């Protein structure tokens, strides 16, 4: 259900702004700010962020594993671009079907 809501919101934002890239930047920035806020408020979240940064610097976590963020941003861009024309249902079927 959250994916359908996210698609609807991003599609409406992209249509309202007339710029799907700006809609993507706004959506991803708000999500990132929310995640960092939760992580910084919770002690375990702060420890996890520190541990992750150390592991990335030490190459324990390869850089290619961090590309999931690019994939997520591309999904948000696709939502912001085509939801207004296709609708949430058809877009969701396309995502699931590949």
C-alpha positions as CSV (number, residue, x, y, z in Angstrom):
1,X,0.0,0.0,0.0
2,X,2.8,2.4,0.8
3,X,4.3,2.0,-2.7
4,X,0.9,2.9,-4.3
5,X,0.6,6.0,-2.0
6,X,4.2,7.0,-2.8
7,X,3.5,6.6,-6.5
8,X,0.4,8.7,-6.3
9,X,2.0,11.5,-4.3
10,X,5.1,11.6,-6.5
11,X,3.0,11.6,-9.6
12,X,0.8,14.4,-8.3
13,X,3.9,16.4,-7.2
14,X,5.5,16.0,-10.6
15,X,2.3,17.0,-12.4
16,X,1.8,20.0,-10.1
17,X,5.3,21.3,-10.5
18,X,5.6,20.4,-14.2
19,X,9.1,19.1,-13.5
20,X,9.5,15.4,-12.6
21,X,13.2,15.9,-11.7
22,X,12.4,18.6,-9.2
23,X,9.6,16.4,-7.8
24,X,12.2,13.6,-7.4
25,X,14.7,15.9,-5.7
26,X,12.0,17.0,-3.2
27,X,10.7,13.5,-2.5
28,X,14.1,12.0,-2.0
29,X,15.3,15.0,0.1
30,X,12.3,14.7,2.4
31,X,12.8,11.0,2.8
32,X,16.5,11.4,3.5
33,X,15.8,14.1,6.1
34,X,13.2,11.9,7.8
35,X,15.6,8.9,7.9
36,X,18.5,11.0,9.3
37,X,16.2,12.6,11.9
38,X,15.1,9.2,13.2
39,X,18.7,7.8,13.0
40,X,20.1,10.8,14.9
41,X,17.4,10.7,17.6
42,X,17.8,7.0,18.3
43,X,21.1,5.9,19.9
44,X,21.1,2.7,17.9
45,X,20.6,4.6,14.7
46,X,23.6,6.8,15.4
47,X,25.7,3.7,16.1
48,X,24.5,2.1,12.9
49,X,25.4,5.2,10.8
50,X,28.9,5.3,12.3
51,X,29.4,1.6,11.8
52,X,28.2,1.8,8.2
53,X,30.5,4.7,7.4
54,X,33.5,2.8,8.8
55,X,32.6,-0.3,6.8
56,X,32.3,1.7,3.6
57,X,35.7,3.4,4.2
58,X,37.3,0.1,5.0
59,X,35.8,-1.5,1.9
60,X,34.0,-4.1,3.9
61,X,30.8,-2.9,2.2
62,X,31.7,-2.5,-1.5
63,X,30.6,0.8,-3.2
64,X,28.5,-1.1,-5.7
65,X,26.2,-2.2,-2.9
66,X,25.3,1.5,-2.3
67,X,23.8,1.8,-5.8
68,X,20.4,0.8,-4.6
69,X,19.9,4.4,-3.7
70,X,20.3,5.3,-7.4
71,X,17.8,2.7,-8.3
72,X,15.3,4.1,-5.7
73,X,15.8,7.6,-7.1
74,X,15.2,6.3,-10.6
75,X,11.9,4.7,-9.4
76,X,10.8,8.0,-7.9
77,X,11.7,9.8,-11.1
78,X,9.7,7.3,-13.1
79,X,6.7,7.8,-10.7
80,X,6.9,11.5,-10.9
81,X,7.1,11.4,-14.7
82,X,4.4,8.8,-15.8
83,X,1.9,8.3,-13.0
84,X,-0.2,11.3,-14.1
85,X,-0.5,9.8,-17.5
86,X,-0.7,6.0,-16.7
87,X,-2.3,6.0,-13.3
88,X,-1.1,4.2,-10.1
89,X,-2.6,0.8,-11.0
90,X,-1.0,0.5,-14.4
91,X,2.4,1.8,-13.2
92,X,2.3,-0.7,-10.3
93,X,1.6,-3.6,-12.7
94,X,4.5,-2.4,-14.8
95,X,6.8,-2.4,-11.8
96,X,5.8,-5.8,-10.6
97,X,5.8,-7.4,-14.1
98,X,9.1,-5.8,-14.9
